[in-house]
Every structure is written in C-alpha cells, then in structure tokens.
Amino acid sequence: MIDTSTILRRLDNEPADERVKRIRNLLLREDTRLVSDRPSKLSVSEALRLWTTRLQNTDVTGQHLDGVELFVRRLKSYTPQRKLEQFALVNSEATGNLFFDLSTRHFVGAVIVNTEKRRKAVR
C-alpha cells in the first residue's frame, strides 16, 4: 500500500525545483488524499497518447493543465514500452496525477489542475 508519505520519500532524491516543491506542498496538505492506495500502471505510449490529446484539447476546454507540456516532452524521451506508475491525488483546491518510472521509481512528471478556480468560475 502506498500513501502520501511514501510518495514524499520518493521525491527526496529529485531536484528541488518549483514543480517538485509544489507537488510536495500538495502532498503535505492535511486534506490531500490519494484516490487509491495502489498505483495504476501504464506504458509510456499509452500515457503519451492520452496526455498529448488532453493537451491539444485545452484549446477547446480552456482548462489549464499545469505541468502537462513538460510531462509530454519527457515522455517522448522514453521508449514507448517503458512502464510508469500513476498516482492520482485530490484535495479541496486541486487534483493531480503523479508519474514515476516503474523500474527505477524516479519521478517522471505530474499534471495538476487547480479546481478552486474552476469552482469560483462556475458560481
């Protein structure tokens, strides 16, 4: 079983750039929870197809997917059959997906959506 503290430990060896700091802050919030205690597993080719399409659809939806461009660029540097672990998280202000290389456990990328702005826009 995986929890937020396990993911935080995985991020310990990653460069402390703004992206990783934001993810750490999300994981440290009291109201953040993982959608499942087990990661989804998918291939790089599956992830690349899905997130490229979602990125292209932002022109239509107007939704900002924080981190998606960098994630898609990074996926293109991996072999298509390489496997990833995907963790979905949610809290009162954001939802997101974190991706790690299944074999090395290294962080590959994240896509975060600020849901607080969307709720305010709907009101």
BELHUTA-V657265 format. One line per field, one symbol per residue. phi: phi as a letter, one per 30 degrees, with the letter a starting at -180 (. if undefined). psi: psi as a letter, one per 30 degrees, with the letter a starting at -180 (. if undefined). burial: 1 if it has 16 or more other C-alpha atoms within 10 Angstrom, else 0. Layout:
# BELHUTA-V657265
phi=???
psi=???
burial=???
This chain:
# BELHUTA-V657265
phi=.cbddddedddecceddddddddeddddddcdbddbdbddcbdedddddddddddddddddidccdjdddddededdcdedecbcbccbbbdcababcbbdddciddclabcbdddddddddd
psi=kkaeeeeeeefeglkhleeeeeeeeeffkegklkelgklkklleeeeeeefeeeeeffeefgkkjkfeeeeeeeefflkefkklkkkklkafflllkkkkkeefgkkellkkkjfeeeeefe.
burial=000100110010000000010011011000011100001011111011001000100000000010011011001000000011111111100111111111000111111111100000000
